[in-house]
Amino acid sequence: MNKKTIYSLIAIALVLSIYGYEHFLKGEEKTILVDSGKKPKDDTNEYFLPTSTTGQVIHHQGYSLSYSEPYEQAEWVAYELKKAHLSNSHFKRPYFEIDEAVKTGAADWRNYKNSGYDRGHLCPAGDRNYSEFAHDETFLTSNISPQQHDFNSGIWNRLEQKVRYWASKYDGVFVVTGGVLKGQMKTIGYENVAVPNQFYKVLIDNNTGDTKMIGFLVPHEASNKPLYEFVVPVDSIEALTGIDFFPELEDIFENRLEASSNYKDWSFN
């Protein structure tokens, strides 16, 4: 065997060993992220977390979620929006990234490309403007769902802005939101990401001394209707999704709040 052949074999061996080591590091990094996602973070108010129908709950710094692998999105995203979180900071919009903390594999952002649907945030970036890290964390693919543009920029955006208004007025609210992953749904992309026919948002205010709750169920279509027309009992959203939103509340208290669709306790001005 001549020297040229030996050097070539050594070079190939080095390349393979470097590739193998990088692959090992990526695997170790993903393991760390998955393990980290199992632990509630300081910003997570565990008391208000819903139940998971999938058994895959992930805790990021700024929000928690329950990931549904069959539908390639979260069945719910939950977070506390404090008055102190509200900020007019403007951070550079990052690229969407696959959430490596999802052990079954979160959807690839490329599923949305040329699909005709927006990458609709569940926890809005605007609710996490108190730090660049929290803002950028909302661009993980586990935090998005396919949304029609006119819906995303219209009625859904109006509801998100109203949530911020209430967070300011009531010194914070706890938010649970997602698409209704039931029934016949369209899919997009090579991973068949489901397109929900309805989206929901459930809020609880536990800061003003008189705990109140409100639920919204919004058809996935453009609408100019006032927001209060989409208010429904939280019980009805639970029946539709199979999710128990506030299981830690005392049953009598929880049942009374969740059965009500009285929106007059919330300011819609």
HELIX and SHEET records of a PDB file:
HELIX    1   1 LYS A    3  GLY A   37  1                                  35    
HELIX    2   2 GLU A   46  PHE A   48  5                                   3    
HELIX    3   3 GLU A   69  TYR A   71  5                                   3    
HELIX    4   4 LYS A   83  HIS A   85  5                                   3    
HELIX    5   5 TRP A  109  TYR A  112  5                                   4    
HELIX    6   6 ALA A  125  ARG A  128  5                                   4    
HELIX    7   7 GLU A  132  GLU A  137  1                                   6    
HELIX    8   8 THR A  141  ASN A  143  5                                   3    
HELIX    9   9 HIS A  149  ASN A  152  1                                   4    
HELIX   10  10 ILE A  155  LYS A  169  1                                  15    
HELIX   11  11 LEU A  227  PHE A  230  5                                   4    
HELIX   12  12 VAL A  234  THR A  241  1                                   8    
HELIX   13  13 ASP A  251  ALA A  259  1                                   9    
HELIX   14  14 TYR A  263  ASP A  265  5                                   3    
SHEET    1   A 7 VAL A  57  HIS A  59  0                                        
SHEET    2   A 7 SER A  64  SER A  68 -1                                        
SHEET    3   A 7 GLN A  73  LEU A  81 -1                                        
SHEET    4   A 7 VAL A 173  GLY A 179 -1                                        
SHEET    5   A 7 GLN A 198  ASP A 205 -1                                        
SHEET    6   A 7 LYS A 212  PRO A 219 -1                                        
SHEET    7   A 7 VAL A 231  VAL A 232 -1                                        
SHEET    1   B 2 ASP A 118  HIS A 121  0                                        
SHEET    2   B 2 ILE A 144  GLN A 147 -1                                        
SHEET    1   C 2 LYS A 186  ILE A 188  0                                        
SHEET    2   C 2 VAL A 193  VAL A 195 -1                                        
END                                                                             
